[in-house]
């Protein structure tokens, strides 16, 4: 991936530079996962930026949090370090209104992803910017399992033979690794589904099998979604991953076989 700043020594910019943004085609990982056009796939990626700053017309710094909503059907995703460098390039730029700042970011992200991107700027005094929630559903982390696989193994997944109208499970034990730097990525994984009941211990063992997997956040979410669809055949399925913050950003991909609303899933958890 020529031009990818991840893993490279870089200087932080002092002036606005949209050319810092680096797009990664989504089709590449989907081709490797063999899911392109084989699975119905809806969803979005919610990125939160905790280190947003710019200047007002008097030259006084402003600070806020940002939420960026990327459509899962966009041509490209954005490499995280490039986004961090880009946002830093805005630190010394003057914007008369917060709306102008949001519009600039949305326009530049649209250019690199080839898709509309919703940008929400939240003032730090807003309660919605600080609210921490508990993941919905049942935590499966206390189940007794033996972990022997450290690479994703869909064969670990099993169903019980029963059927459920609606079930929500989550785990905080997920870990994968950045495919470029090797740094660990931690996440809370949520699985909401209906249909054949998934054996909960098998789901936890499967999620723990990612511990040495090298994959981007979005690829991990789509791999889990694919494996659950193929191995467990749910009627409805939504997979959400809230990754821990790194470098002032957290990334939260959601994938479903039905349209889902970003506005109902913009919560964050205690580790974020």
Secondary structure, DSSP 8 states (H G I E B T S, - for coil): -TT--TTS-----SS--GGG--EEEHHHHHHHHT-TTTS--EEEEEEEEEEEEEE-TTS-EEEEEEEEEEETTSSEEE-HHHHHHHHHTTTT-B-SSHHHHHHHHHHHHHHHHTS-EEEEEE-TT-HHHH-B---SSEE-TTS-------S--GGG--EEEEEEEEEEEEEEEEEEE-TTT--EEEEEEEEEEEEEEE-HHHHHHHHHTTTT-B--HHHHHHHHHHHHHHHH--SEEEEEEEE--BTTEEEEEEEESS---GGGS--B-TT-
